[in-house]
Every structure is written in structure tokens, then in C-alpha cells.
């Protein structure tokens, strides 16, 4: 057997082992829903290069996200938040964490930050899927877009397509109501959600995050 064939066999075995690990998780022990989010807008090109924060528009995105997730996607039930890690000295990769801050403030949930996300995105997905404290809950994860497909593999979605550099709009919902470890996947547009009744309902017009976002959005319109 040639070297290339050995690599193919090893890859197949590793993939099979990962799938078996997911399928061995009892269905009743899984989260109810995982929501995958890419961080909000950044300045493009980023200047200076050491600016690792959301842009002003990205902050508006985060404020809207904090409202629309609760209004339209996960209105009730246990909620957990997790973020791609950032460098505590330089702030590099801070945008994922910043994207979840309004939702954390609104819901009173803490954000779990994974400092080793760059190297361990797939393993982190598998670990969270099996975490007993997340059983039956909704988990919202803001991640670096190039590693979202790797994270998704660990969460049981083997073939998430790559995310475009300019895609700051989409949300991906992984529902575990069916076969253990194999989520039902749906994709939503944040812009489209903001036109739905759940977001535009009269009672939500005074929501502080929505009011602040609309105030900040005016310079961009």
C-alpha cells in the first residue's frame, strides 16, 4: 500500500472514530440547539492593523443580535454563550467576544471564552456537545469565520461550507431533536430576521438594545 493510501485510510479511521463518538452520546444528553455566529463587521481594510475591535457598524450588528436572538430564535429556556478566544495582551480576535457582549448583558449570562480555539475548534465542539451542563439548553457560539466549519464538524455537522470574508449576516442553527450527534441544520439571515413580526412587534420597539442600535445606525443610512 502506498503512502497516499495509508493517509487515506488513517483519515477514514479518524473520521469514523469522531462520528462514532458523536453517535454514542445519548440524544437526551445533547443541547437542544446550537446557534453559530460569525462576529460583526470590522473595518476593511483594518487601519491600524493592531485594531482588533468591531467597527462601529459591527457594534450595531451586535446590539441587534442581542435583541433578535431572544425575540426570534431563542425566546425562552436555558441559554449558554461561548466565544472564540482572544489574546489577553493584544486583544487579537476580540471581535467574537465583543459580538456576544450585548446578549450577555441583556440575559445575564456569562461568556465562556476558549483561549485554545485556534488549535482545538473541532475538539471544543465535541466536548460541548457532550457537556452535561448544556443538556437541553441553547448554546450561542461566536467564532472566527475561517474556523467555523472546523467547529461545526465537532458539533456533528460534517460539511459546513466555508464562510465568505464579507459574510457578516448569516446565522446557522443546529437542532439536536433527532438522531444523537447529527443535527438538523438551518440557515437564517440576520437582515431578514429584522423584518419579521417577532423583531418588529410593538412590544419590542422599546427594547433598549434595539433602540440603541437604531440610534447608532442612523449615520450609516
N, C-alpha and C positions, 0 to 999 in steps of 0.2 A: 504494500500500500504506500503510495507517495505521500510526501509531506503535506501537500494540499488536501488530500483526502483525510489525513489524520486530523487536520484543523477542522474540516467539515464535520467529522464525527464528534470531536470534542465540543464543538459549538452546538451540535444537535443534543448531546447529552446534557450540556449546561442548560439549554433552553427547556428540555424535558424536566430537569430537576426543578427549575423555577416554577414551571406550570404545575408540577405535582405538589410543590409546597403551597401554592395558592389554592389548589383544589382540595387540599387536606384541611383547610380552615372551615370549621362548621359555619353554615350560612347564617345561623342566628348570632354568631360572634363577630360579624362584619359590621363596619359602619353602614348606615342607611344610604348615605350619599357623600361623594367627594366632589367638590367643585374646584376645578383647576383654572387659575387666572394668571395671565401674564401681567407684569407690572404696568403702570400707567405711562403716559408719554414722557419722553426725555427730550432735551434739546438736541437737535440734529443739524449740523454736527455739534457735538458737545464741546463747548468752549467755556472755561478752560477744560482740558482733558481730565483734570482732577475733580470735576464736578460730578459726583455720583448720585445726585438727588433727582427726584422727579422735576420735570418742568412745571411751570405754572398750570399748563393745561393738564399735565399728569396729576397734579393735586386735585383739580376739578374732577378728573376721572375717578380718583379715589373717594372723594366725597359722594359722588353719585353712586359709586359701587356700594358704599356703606349703607345707603338707603335702598337701592333697588334689590340687593340680595335679600334683605329682610322683607321687603314689600312684595317681591315677585317670585323668589326662588326658595328661600328657607324661612318662612314666616314664623314657624313655631318649632319647638323641640330643642334638644341639646345641640350645642354648637361649639366647635373647636377650630382654632386658627393656627396655621403653620406657614413659615416663611423660609425661602431660600436665605442662607446665611450671608452676612456681610462682614467685612474686615473691621474690627473694632478700632483699629488705629487710623485707617484712612477713610473709612466709610464706603469703600468699594462694594458694589452690589447692594446698596442700601434701598434701592427703589422697590424691591419686592416687599420688604418690611413696611416701608412708608405707605405702600398701596393698601395695606390692611389696617393701618392705624385708625382711620375714621370708623371702620366697622368694629374694631376692638373697643374704641371709646364708647360707641353707641350701645354695644351689647354688654360691656363689662368683662369681656373675655380677654385673657392674656394671649399673646402671640408666642408660639414655640418657634425658636429660630434654630435652624440646622446649620451649624458652622461648617460641617463637612459635606454640604450638599453638592459641591462641585465634583467630588470624588465618589459620592455614595448615593446619588439620586435614586437609582433603582432599588438598592437595599433599603433605603429610607421608606420607599413606597411599600415594600413588602412588610417591613416592621410595623408601619402604621396600620396597614390592613389587618394585622393580627393583634393590634394593641387592645387589650380588654377594656381599657377606659374609654375607647371610642365606639364600643358596641352600640349599634342603633342610633348613633349620632350623625350629624352633618359636619364634615371637615372641609374647610375652605383653605386652599393652598395657593399662595402667590409664589411664582417660581421664575427663574431665568429662562427665557423662551427657548434657547438652544438645548436646554436640558429637560424641558417639559416632556418630550417623548420618552426619555430615559426614565423619568419619574413614573410616567404612565405605565411603562412595562412592569414596574414593580407593583403597581396597583391593579394589574391584571389586564390592561389594555395593551396588547402586544404591538399594534400597528398604528399608533397615533402619527399622523403626518407631521412633517416639520412645520414650524411656525414662521411666517414671513417677518422680516425685520420691521416692517411697517404695520404689523397687525397688533393693535392695542385694544381691539374691540371684542374679540370672541371670548366666550366662556365655555368650558366643557364640563358636562355633568355626568358623573359615573355613578349609576344606581346599582346597588347590590341586592335588589329584591329577588333576583333569580338565582342561578347556579353560583355556588360559592366561588369567589375569586374571578368570575367572569362578568364584569359589569355591563349593563346596558348603557350605551353612550349616546348623549345628545349634545348638540352644539347650539349655543344661543348668542345673539348679538346684543351687546350692551346698549347700543344706539336704538335697536328695535324695542328692547325692553322698556326704554324710557318713554316710548309712545303707547305702552299698554295701559289698560284701565288700572291695573294694580299699582302702577307707579304714579299715574295721573289722577287717582281718586281724590275727591275733595278733601278727605281727611288727611291725605299725605302732603297737601300743599304747604302746610305749615311745618313740615318736618325740618328740624334745624340743619341737617346735612344737605337736604335738597335746597333750602333757602340759601345757604352759604355757597353751594355750588353754582346756583343760578346767578347770584351776585357776582361771583368771581368769573363766570363765563362771559359776562357782558363785553369785556374788551376783545374777546375772540369772535364775536358775532358781527 
